[in-house]
Every structure is written in structure tokens, then in C-alpha cells.
């Protein structure tokens, strides 16, 4: 299967259409919410499930913040969106989180859903270096978030739809601002900021 998944007409299909948005979310910021909402609207998803990883296999040298803190921040950041859900599958798994394993678990638990894996254009380029990406592609279609003007090429055997969108927020820059104790940190939910400050 080559090319883009047709989704803009929102034709009804079997089950609910669920977008999986994985990441460290360390911390979650307005950019994450913006991109999730854009993917949902463009691909006509019923829900977006935020999937915080316990340990990313791509970041073994830099473990993320405590799992319970990141989960609570996600709960606060998504509290007003009825289409957003937090999935704890990877948080409840020991060791690094592998996407194909997670999708196997979700597909087994919810066999009637249609699955869409949301990712950035940079990760789409690196996808063949993931562990068993073909297995992931058997279960889920891909929604690739492309920065404006970024060229995304289809890949043989992968169902894919490109969604154009970007946001200036950066978890790295937000962590640096938190470390400096900046008074004003753009793109960070005030409730999330208060929680992080209380846990320092």
C-alpha cells in the first residue's frame, strides 16, 4: 500500500477512529495539544490518546521525569478536551517502550477500533530504524505531522496521511526555563506550571 490514506471526507468505517500520540511529554505543553487537535480534525478521529512512554528506547541515556508527575501534568493539560484520553499502557510496562508492542496490546484489548499513529516528519524518516516497524504498520495507519513546506514521501507497505502543522513550543526549552525559574514560560499551562513547581 502506497500513498496517502483518504480521510478528509470523514467517511464512516468500522469502529472508532483512535489517534495514538506517543512521547515523553516532559513536560506536556500547548504545542502537543495543538498538534493533537489538528490531527484529530484533519483525519476525522473520534479521539486522540496521549501515550506517555515510561522509557523511550531513543533516549536511554536521558531518563524522563517521574512517571506520576508526567501523568498528572497530562491530566491537567487535557482536562477541558472531551476528545483527549491518556493511555497508561507504556507507563505500566517495565523497560523501554516499543511502539509495535504497545499497538499489539491496544489492538487486542480494543479489536473494533481503527488505529492511527501520530508522529512528526522527522520520526517518519527514521521509522525503518525502529524495532519491527512493519508490525506497527500492519495494525495502524500513520498520520505524519509535517512542518509547513516539509516534504513527506510515502513508503511502500505503510498507510500514511500527511497533516501540515507546527508549533513553536519545545519541551527542552521549557525545562531550561523551569531550571532558571523564569517567571513567565510561554506555552506551558499555568496549572501544569504550578504542579511542577510544587514538586521541585
Helices and strands as residue ranges (DSSP letters): E 17-23, H 30-43, E 47-52, H 67-77, E 84-86, H 99-109, E 114-120, H 121-126, G 127-129, H 133-139, E 140-146, E 160-164, H 171-180, H 190-198
